[in-house]
Each structure stands twice: as C-alpha cells, then as structure tokens.
Amino acid sequence: MHAITVKDRDAGVSGLTLTELPHPHAAENDVVVEVHAAGFTPGELDWPSTWTDRSGRDRTPSVPGHELSGVVTELGYGTTGLTIGQRVFGLTDWTRNGTLAQYTAVEARNLAPLPADVDHVTAAALPISGLTAWQALFDHAQLTTGQSVLIHGAAGGVGSIAVQLAREAGARVIATGRAADRDTALGLGADTFVDLQAEKLEDIGEVDVVFDVIGGEILERSTALVRPGGTLVTIAEPVTVHPHDGRAIFFVVEPDRARLADLAQRLRDGRLKPIIGAVRTLAEAASAFTPEKRTPGKTIISVKEV
C-alpha cells in the first residue's frame, strides 16, 4: 500500500516521503480501516511518539497522521461493536502507524460509526479538533452558561470548534487571532475578536476560562487574565506560570467514542461546522505540512481516489 513515512528525525518535513509499506493486519481488539480521508497535526514530527513506541524503541519508518475517516476492512480477534464494511471515523494511537496511508490498524474503541450523510473529508476534520475543544472547555475547565471564555487561535482547526461549542453552551466568547481571522471568528459566534498583532491582549479584562493553543508568550500573558477561581487550559506546552488564584491545566486529547458520536450528530444537526482550509492528495501530504499560504481551518488529506 502507499503511505507517507518518516525515518530521519533530523530531516524534518523534508524527510516525509511517499513509499510502499506492507498491508497492516488487525491485532486483538483492532480493526483495519481503508482510509478515505485523514487529518494530521503539523507539529507531530516533533513528538517523541512519532519516532518511538511505548517502550522507547525506534519504530521508524513510521506513518504520521492520527485522524481518519474510512471503511472497516478487517476485524481483529475479540473486536466488538464494529463490522466489516462499516463507515467509521476517529483518532488513532500516538505510538503506532497513523493515517497518512491507504490502510491503517487502530483500536476499535478509538472509532465511532460515521453516519451515511457525513462525507469522509468533513469527518476527518473532527476527531482531534472536536475532542480537544470539548475536553478543554467542559471536562477540564467545566465551562458553564453565563461564563466568559477567551479562545486563542479561534480560526484554526481546534479553536474554531471551541468557539462554536462555547457559544452553544451559552458562554460569552472572546476570540483571538490575526486580523484576517476576524470575520471567520465572529461568523462562528464569537462575541468579540482581538487581533493579537495589533491590539492589546490585557485590555480584555478577566475571564472565567482561557483556552490556549499557542503557548509561549501568549500563554504566559494569558495567566493574568484568569479571574479568581477560573481556569487556564492549554494544549501547547506544560504550564510553568500559573494564575494567581486559579487553575492551570495542560493536557493531551484522549479518544472518546461516545463524544465522537455526539460531535457527528451536532454536525448533522447544523450545530457544528469544521472549517476545512484545504484538501490535498496523499502525494501532496508532505508539502501540506509546510503550506506556502496560511489558510484558516484544518488541512485534510484525501487518501482514497473517487
């Protein structure tokens, strides 16, 4: 089968190549999925899990990408809840070969059934962005109706979902990004937009929740905006500076079949819309990691030709 692989950590993005790999087989509680569309995170070439397995052993050449939508083609021993030929979408394990391939093996529990009226490209944009946004806002920050939330990177894959979820929950949403992101963020339901390149972040005032996807200076400056009893949640980096009288949480998204099903239903109801910035072929996946032009939303790799 065709797959994008990496084997030289020092080569970075230039080390991504389209190669031939053996067809995967399903281990116990696994399924093999024919990948129709896949998502990736540009920074995952820096993740230790891209290069080593759970025991720290080199696992290259490895296949990046951890979001998929496709069709089940093989069931492993003991696998329940899914059937051959079923449309599914979900999140693959960090330390196993990923989704930038024609086929991939994944734990069945990481996948949810995909309704027939949701296309594969749209579904592939949901797993990491949707689960991350939900877990940040509601599992970790316990955001509730009437609270205020500051969402950085509001036009990106994760941030755009977070804006929509927070708005539907009845929170007051303050979105940040670049000037070109203003209309996108406000169109998603943000009450206010702050241009981080031209406007002063500190003028926002105190908020109940900060959701950070940027890290660095923005993360540090945001700690001062958390009101007493509030929460700062970040996926960018471990927290070293904490709010004066609040919580600070760094987390990595976890698979959740039930929540994936809920996100798919929200999409079907028109209550949630992932922003897809670009769609590329598998052969173009390497260049998609470093796009020449920045676009809002998430880049999706269309793997199966139709």
C-alpha positions in Angstrom: 0.0 0.0 0.0 1.0 3.6 -0.4 1.9 5.6 2.7 3.7 8.8 3.8 6.6 7.8 6.1 9.4 9.4 8.1 12.6 7.7 9.2 15.1 10.6 9.7 14.2 12.8 12.7 16.8 15.4 11.7 15.4 15.8 8.2 12.1 17.3 9.5 9.4 17.9 6.9 11.9 17.2 4.1 12.1 13.6 5.3 8.4 12.9 4.5 8.2 10.5 1.6 5.6 8.6 -0.3 6.6 4.9 0.0 5.3 1.4 -0.2 4.5 -0.4 3.0 3.1 -3.9 3.8 -0.6 -4.0 4.3 -1.4 -3.8 8.1 -3.3 -6.6 9.9 -5.6 -6.3 12.9 -4.3 -7.4 16.3 -6.6 -8.3 19.1 -9.3 -5.7 19.6 -8.1 -3.9 16.4 -9.7 -3.1 13.1 -8.1 -2.3 9.8 -9.6 0.7 8.1 -9.4 1.6 4.5 -8.6 5.3 4.8 -10.7 7.7 2.7 -9.6 10.9 4.4 -7.0 11.8 7.0 -6.0 14.6 9.3 -2.6 15.5 10.8 -1.0 18.0 13.1 1.9 20.0 11.6 4.0 19.7 14.8 3.7 16.0 15.2 7.2 15.4 13.7 8.5 16.9 16.9 6.5 14.4 19.1 8.6 11.6 20.6 5.7 9.1 19.9 6.3 9.7 16.1 9.7 8.1 16.5 9.5 5.5 19.3 6.9 3.0 20.6 5.6 2.8 24.2 8.8 1.1 25.3 11.0 3.8 23.8 12.2 1.6 20.9 12.7 3.1 17.5 9.7 2.4 15.3 10.8 4.1 12.0 9.8 4.2 9.2 6.6 5.5 10.8 3.5 6.9 9.3 2.3 10.2 10.7 -1.3 11.5 10.9 -3.8 10.5 13.7 -7.3 11.3 12.4 -9.2 9.3 9.9 -12.5 8.6 8.2 -12.9 5.4 6.2 -14.4 1.9 6.0 -13.6 -1.1 8.1 -12.0 -3.9 6.1 -10.7 -6.4 8.8 -11.6 -7.2 12.4 -9.1 -8.5 14.9 -9.8 -11.2 17.4 -12.2 -10.1 20.1 -13.3 -6.9 18.3 -16.9 -6.0 19.0 -19.1 -3.0 18.2 -18.0 -2.6 14.6 -18.5 -4.6 11.4 -16.7 -5.1 8.1 -17.9 -2.6 5.5 -18.9 -0.1 8.2 -18.1 3.6 7.8 -16.1 4.9 10.8 -14.1 7.9 11.9 -11.8 8.6 14.8 -8.5 9.0 16.4 -5.5 6.6 16.2 -2.9 5.7 18.8 0.0 8.1 19.0 2.7 5.4 19.1 1.5 3.3 16.2 1.5 4.0 12.5 -1.0 6.6 11.6 -3.5 7.6 9.0 -1.5 9.1 6.1 -1.8 5.7 4.4 -4.2 3.7 2.3 -4.9 1.4 5.2 -4.2 1.6 9.0 -4.8 -0.7 12.0 -6.4 1.0 15.0 -8.0 0.0 18.3 -11.8 -0.4 17.7 -12.6 1.6 20.8 -11.0 4.7 19.2 -13.5 4.8 16.4 -17.2 5.8 16.1 -19.7 4.9 13.4 -19.9 7.5 10.7 -23.5 8.4 9.5 -24.1 8.0 5.8 -24.9 11.6 5.3 -21.5 12.9 6.6 -18.7 12.9 4.0 -15.3 11.5 4.8 -13.4 14.8 4.3 -15.6 16.6 6.8 -15.4 13.7 9.3 -11.6 13.6 9.2 -11.6 17.2 10.4 -13.5 16.3 13.6 -11.6 13.8 15.8 -8.6 15.8 17.2 -10.2 19.3 16.9 -13.6 18.3 18.2 -12.4 16.1 21.1 -9.7 18.6 22.1 -12.1 21.5 22.2 -14.7 19.6 24.1 -12.3 18.1 26.7 -10.6 21.5 27.2 -13.8 23.5 27.7 -16.0 21.1 29.6 -14.0 18.2 31.0 -11.1 20.3 32.3 -12.4 23.9 32.6 -16.0 23.0 33.4 -17.3 25.9 31.3 -21.0 26.7 32.0 -23.7 29.1 30.8 -23.0 32.7 31.5 -19.3 32.4 32.0 -16.7 34.1 29.8 -14.0 32.2 27.8 -11.0 33.5 25.9 -10.1 31.3 23.0 -6.8 31.7 21.2 -6.4 30.7 17.6 -10.1 30.9 17.1 -10.0 30.4 13.3 -7.8 27.3 13.5 -9.0 23.7 13.5 -9.3 23.4 17.3 -10.2 27.0 18.1 -13.0 27.2 15.5 -14.7 24.2 17.0 -14.2 25.6 20.5 -15.8 28.9 19.6 -18.9 27.0 18.3 -19.2 24.7 21.3 -18.7 27.5 23.9 -21.2 29.7 22.1 -23.8 26.9 22.1 -23.2 26.3 25.8 -24.2 29.9 26.5 -20.8 31.4 27.3 -19.5 34.8 26.3 -16.8 34.1 23.8 -13.7 36.3 23.2 -11.7 35.1 20.2 -8.1 35.9 19.2 -6.0 35.5 16.1 -4.7 37.6 13.2 -6.6 40.4 11.6 -7.6 38.1 8.7 -9.3 35.8 11.1 -11.7 38.4 12.5 -14.7 37.7 10.2 -14.3 34.0 10.5 -14.3 34.0 14.3 -17.2 36.4 14.5 -19.1 34.4 12.0 -18.7 31.3 14.2 -20.4 33.1 17.0 -17.6 34.9 19.0 -18.9 38.0 20.8 -15.6 39.8 20.5 -12.4 39.4 18.5 -8.9 40.6 19.5 -6.1 40.9 16.8 -3.0 39.7 18.7 -0.7 41.6 16.3 -2.4 45.0 16.7 -4.5 45.0 19.8 -3.6 44.7 23.5 -4.5 41.3 25.0 -4.5 42.7 28.5 -7.4 45.1 27.6 -9.8 42.1 27.6 -10.0 42.0 31.3 -10.6 39.0 33.5 -12.4 35.9 32.2 -13.5 32.6 33.7 -11.7 30.4 31.2 -8.7 30.7 28.9 -8.2 28.1 26.2 -4.7 28.4 24.7 -3.4 26.6 21.6 -0.4 28.9 21.0 1.9 28.6 24.0 4.9 30.8 24.7 4.4 34.5 25.5 0.7 34.4 24.7 0.2 31.6 27.3 2.2 33.5 29.9 0.4 36.7 29.4 -3.0 34.9 29.5 -2.5 33.7 33.1 -3.0 37.2 34.4 -6.5 37.3 32.7 -7.9 34.4 34.7 -10.2 35.6 37.4 -10.1 34.1 40.9 -11.4 30.6 40.7 -11.0 30.4 37.0 -9.1 28.0 34.8 -6.4 28.2 32.1 -6.3 25.2 29.8 -3.6 24.7 27.2 -2.6 22.0 24.7 0.6 23.9 23.6 3.1 23.1 26.3 3.3 22.2 30.0 2.4 25.2 32.2 5.2 26.9 34.1 3.3 30.1 35.1 0.0 29.8 36.9 -2.9 32.2 37.5 -2.7 33.9 40.9 -5.9 32.3 42.3 -6.9 29.8 39.7 -6.1 26.5 38.0 -3.7 25.8 35.1 -4.0 22.6 33.1 -2.0 21.1 30.2 -3.5 18.0 28.6 -3.3 15.7 25.6 -6.5 14.8 23.9 -7.9 11.3 24.6 -10.1 9.0 22.4 -13.8 9.0 23.2 -16.2 7.0 21.0 -19.3 8.4 22.7 -18.2 12.0 22.3 -17.3 11.5 18.7 -20.8 10.2 18.0 -22.2 13.3 19.8 -20.0 15.6 17.6 -21.1 13.8 14.5 -24.8 14.4 15.5 -24.1 18.1 16.1 -22.6 18.3 12.6 -25.7 16.6 11.1 -28.0 19.0 13.0 -26.1 22.0 11.6 -24.9 23.0 15.1 -21.3 22.4 14.3 -19.2 23.1 11.2 -15.5 22.2 11.0 -13.5 24.7 8.9 -11.6 22.9 6.3 -8.8 25.1 5.0 -7.5 22.9 2.1 -7.8 19.3 0.8 -4.7 17.6 -0.6 -3.9 14.2 -2.1 -1.7 11.7 -0.3 1.1 12.5 -2.7 0.8 16.2 -1.6 0.8 15.4 2.1 4.4 16.3 2.6 4.0 19.8 1.2 0.8 20.2 3.3 2.9 20.2 6.5 4.5 23.5 5.4 1.9 25.2 3.3 3.1 28.2 1.2 0.0 30.1 2.1 -1.7 30.1 5.5 -5.4 29.3 5.4 -8.0 29.2 8.3 -9.1 25.8 9.5 -7.7 22.4 9.0 -5.9 20.7 6.1 -7.3 17.3 5.2 -5.6 14.6 3.1 -8.0 12.9 0.7 -6.4 9.4 0.5 -8.9 7.3 -1.5 -9.4 8.4 -5.0 -13.1 8.6 -6.0 
